[in-house]
Amino acid sequence: MEIEPALLAACLLIGVLVALPALQASFRRRVSREQSEVAGSFIEFAQDLRREQRRLELDHSVRIHARRLAPQEMITFDFVHDLPAPPPEVLADAAHRLGLRLKRRVAFERKMLARTASGRWRGSFAAATPAAVLLVLAWMGVTLPGAAMLLLLGIEGLGCWLLWRLARVEV
């Protein structure tokens, strides 16, 4: 049996919608790794400051990267860093606190991503099932009206949006 192009397009759209939460989770894991690296750089910078007991300059790329990843936590560090002559111990404390905050955020976010992984997997399976049923029905020669397919696409879109919301972990 020949399958209609509209049905194939609908199934492809459903597949893309089902894949969005997994892509979002993958993006969050990548950002989490970057935050972990930045946190490690800040903790290392704090240790260097305490060891040298003089003002050192933080690598400019680390500071730019940290501003992009964690603007709320950067306020205190930026304030202390931009003082005319901050004591090295105060700057080390600010850098260390920033590193620890980022590490805690990363740990929490990774825990939440791990806890929601099974739900995303089950939700993706459930979201892909109607498309598979439509393809089997088309293969068997049963056709659905266009309005029913549009309704199914709307419901699928809502379900995939809910999956995407589940995959979003904001700390």
C-alpha positions as CSV (number, residue, x, y, z in Angstrom):
1,M,0.0,0.0,0.0
2,E,1.1,3.5,-0.7
3,I,1.3,6.0,2.2
4,E,0.0,9.5,1.7
5,P,2.6,12.3,1.8
6,A,0.4,14.2,4.4
7,L,0.6,11.3,6.8
8,L,4.4,11.0,6.3
9,A,4.8,14.7,6.9
10,A,2.6,14.4,10.1
11,C,4.7,11.5,11.4
12,L,7.9,13.3,10.6
13,L,6.6,16.4,12.5
14,I,5.6,14.2,15.5
15,G,9.1,12.6,15.4
16,V,10.7,16.0,15.5
17,L,8.5,17.1,18.4
18,V,9.2,14.0,20.3
19,A,13.0,14.5,19.8
20,L,12.9,18.1,21.2
21,P,13.0,17.2,24.9
22,A,16.0,14.9,24.4
23,L,17.8,17.7,22.5
24,Q,17.0,20.1,25.3
25,A,18.3,17.7,28.0
26,S,21.5,17.2,25.9
27,F,21.9,21.0,25.7
28,R,21.5,21.3,29.5
29,R,24.1,18.6,30.1
30,R,26.5,20.4,27.9
31,V,25.9,23.7,29.8
32,S,26.2,21.8,33.0
33,R,29.7,20.5,32.0
34,E,30.7,24.1,31.1
35,Q,29.5,25.4,34.4
36,S,31.5,22.7,36.2
37,E,34.6,23.7,34.3
38,V,34.1,27.4,35.2
39,A,33.5,26.5,38.8
40,G,36.7,24.5,38.9
41,S,38.6,27.5,37.4
42,F,37.2,29.8,40.1
43,I,38.1,27.5,42.9
44,E,41.6,27.0,41.4
45,F,41.9,30.8,41.1
46,A,41.0,31.2,44.8
47,Q,43.6,28.6,45.8
48,D,46.2,30.5,43.7
49,L,45.3,33.8,45.4
50,R,45.6,32.2,48.9
51,R,49.0,30.6,48.0
52,E,50.5,33.8,46.4
53,Q,49.0,36.3,48.9
54,R,49.0,39.0,46.2
55,R,46.4,40.1,43.7
56,L,46.3,37.9,40.6
57,E,44.3,38.4,37.5
58,L,41.6,35.9,36.6
59,D,41.8,34.6,33.0
60,H,39.7,36.9,30.9
61,S,38.1,34.0,29.0
62,V,37.0,32.4,32.3
63,R,35.3,35.6,33.4
64,I,33.5,36.1,30.1
65,H,32.4,32.4,30.1
66,A,31.2,32.8,33.7
67,R,29.2,35.9,32.9
68,R,27.5,34.0,30.1
69,L,26.6,31.1,32.3
70,A,25.9,32.5,35.7
71,P,25.0,36.2,35.8
72,Q,23.3,36.2,39.3
73,E,26.3,34.6,41.0
74,M,28.7,36.9,39.3
75,I,27.5,40.1,41.0
76,T,29.4,39.6,44.2
77,F,32.6,38.5,42.5
78,D,32.5,41.4,40.0
79,F,31.9,43.9,42.8
80,V,34.9,42.6,44.8
81,H,37.1,42.1,41.7
82,D,36.4,45.7,40.5
83,L,37.3,47.3,43.8
84,P,40.5,49.5,43.5
85,A,42.6,47.4,45.8
86,P,40.8,44.4,47.2
87,P,42.8,42.3,49.7
88,P,43.7,39.0,48.1
89,E,41.9,37.0,50.8
90,V,38.6,38.8,50.1
91,L,39.0,38.2,46.4
92,A,39.9,34.6,47.1
93,D,36.8,34.2,49.3
94,A,34.5,35.7,46.6
95,A,36.0,33.4,43.9
96,H,35.7,30.4,46.1
97,R,32.1,31.1,47.0
98,L,31.3,31.6,43.4
99,G,32.9,28.3,42.5
100,L,31.0,26.5,45.2
101,R,27.7,28.0,44.2
102,L,28.2,26.9,40.6
103,K,29.2,23.4,41.7
104,R,26.1,23.1,43.8
105,R,23.9,24.3,41.0
106,V,25.5,21.8,38.6
107,A,25.1,19.0,41.1
108,F,21.4,19.8,41.6
109,E,20.8,20.2,37.9
110,R,22.4,16.9,37.1
111,K,20.4,15.2,39.8
112,M,17.1,16.6,38.4
113,L,18.1,15.6,34.8
114,A,18.8,12.1,36.1
115,R,15.5,11.9,37.9
116,T,13.5,13.1,35.0
117,A,15.3,10.8,32.4
118,S,12.9,7.8,32.9
119,G,9.9,10.1,32.6
120,R,11.2,11.6,29.4
121,W,11.9,8.2,28.0
122,R,8.4,6.9,28.9
123,G,6.8,10.1,27.6
124,S,8.7,9.9,24.3
125,F,7.6,6.4,23.8
126,A,4.0,7.3,24.5
127,A,4.2,10.3,22.2
128,A,5.7,8.2,19.4
129,T,3.0,5.5,19.7
130,P,0.2,7.4,17.8
131,A,2.5,8.1,14.9
132,A,3.3,4.4,14.7
133,V,-0.3,3.5,14.9
134,L,-1.1,5.9,12.1
135,L,1.6,4.4,9.9
136,V,0.3,0.8,10.6
137,L,-3.2,1.9,9.8
138,A,-2.1,3.5,6.5
139,W,-0.1,0.4,5.7
140,M,-3.3,-1.7,6.3
141,G,-5.3,0.7,4.0
142,V,-7.3,2.6,6.6
143,T,-7.2,6.4,6.0
144,L,-8.1,9.0,8.5
145,P,-9.7,12.3,7.6
146,G,-7.4,15.4,7.5
147,A,-9.2,17.0,10.4
148,A,-8.6,14.0,12.6
149,M,-4.9,14.1,11.7
150,L,-4.7,17.8,12.5
151,L,-6.4,17.1,15.9
152,L,-3.9,14.3,16.5
153,L,-1.0,16.7,15.6
154,G,-2.3,19.3,18.0
155,I,-2.6,16.8,20.8
156,E,0.8,15.5,20.0
157,G,2.2,19.0,20.0
158,L,0.8,19.6,23.5
159,G,2.1,16.4,24.8
160,C,5.6,17.1,23.4
161,W,5.5,20.6,24.9
162,L,4.8,19.0,28.3
163,L,7.7,16.7,27.7
164,W,9.9,19.6,26.9
165,R,8.8,21.4,30.1
166,L,9.8,18.3,32.0
167,A,13.2,18.2,30.4
168,R,13.8,21.9,31.3
169,V,15.6,22.1,34.6
170,E,16.2,25.7,35.6
171,V,18.0,26.3,38.9
